[in-house]
Amino acid sequence: MDSLPGVWNQVLSVVRLALVTWALVGLVLAVLPPASAYTMEGKWPKPAWIAICAVAAIAFWLAPLSILGLVAMVAVGVFFADVRPAVGGLRR
């Protein structure tokens, strides 16, 4: 049982790294489509989604398993499930 805190820290580090990577991938994918694609599809503006993914990456780094981390998971999940499929095929 003495090794449990060490294992928990390793698990938390892996979760943190995975969530930060997920948010940064979202950030890169939010930058790629033109700003007009977001408005054509009736989504929030491009800078808003870039900021959401950036803030989520910071939140995941600071406290991945907190209320703020949970809100960030939902926000990035909405980007990948709703926004990205709608604007992803529209290129410059």
Secondary structure, 3 states (H helix, E strand, C coil): CCCHHHHHHHHHHHHHHHHHHHHHHHHHHHHCCCHHHHHHCCCCCHHHHHHHHHHHHHHHHHCCCCHHHHHHHHHHHHHHHHHHHHHCCCCC
